[in-house]
Amino acid sequence: SRRLFKETFDAVNERFQLLFPKMFRGGRAHLVMTSPDDLLETGIDIVAQPPGKKIGNIELMSGGEKALTAVSLIFAMFQIRPSPFCILDEVDAPLDEANVARYNEAIRTMTERSQFILITHIKRTMQSVDVLYGVTMPEPGISSLTSVDLTTVDKKIAGKGSLASAVA
């Protein structure tokens, strides 16, 4: 257990150190064990320095910085131990436009090995996906599922010239 934990910790930490500056377009971050002598009981701290800021506790970061740091760590773990699918619920909500773009790019790089289900209200994220699902309420108390395969829509737009004709 100790050996497996240490190997996984080191691999995730190495990947996290690579992903963080990509997500932030600079800066640095790493993971630190709180009790490195007791691997089965240790905690893990995140030490992060976004570009232009001092190294500090994650609690002192803005909401967007915290989210992007957490995404960097989650994606580092996910790349070390991928899963067939991943559900991310409004993770992009606190991010600004530039960070949403980097978040979407990072997800796109991992879609060859895993399927991502993104719950979002951010238009830019919706524009980056392959399929959109939405829930509408045509009548009070009655929900209806709507879906659009954007890969098919893109092909129809290229052939017909307008979104109206592709959707019709």
C-alpha angles and dihedrals in degrees: 000000000000093000093047092047093049093047092048093044091051093047093048092045091051092049091044090053089055098043099045096065090044092053093045097035088237140000127089141248141177142176124250128195113230092212108021091173092061106048095175094055103031124121125214126234127195116225109194138173115186113203112287095013135099121254107268151145116298088236090070093058127099119258092259092048091050091049094048091047091050091047090051090053095044092049091047090054091043092052091051094046107019122196128207089247141010129200117207115186113204092320089149094055097099094042125104122230096271093048092047088057092052091045090053092047091052092051092047090055090058099046095091091072102028141029116237124208110198123193107199149144093200111113094208091056091048089053092054098056132091098224130023123205122189138175118224132181108219090173129020110276095010118102123197129194118227125189136184124190100213093192089062093043090052090054092048092048090052090051100041104027103232140066091226092060092044093053095041 
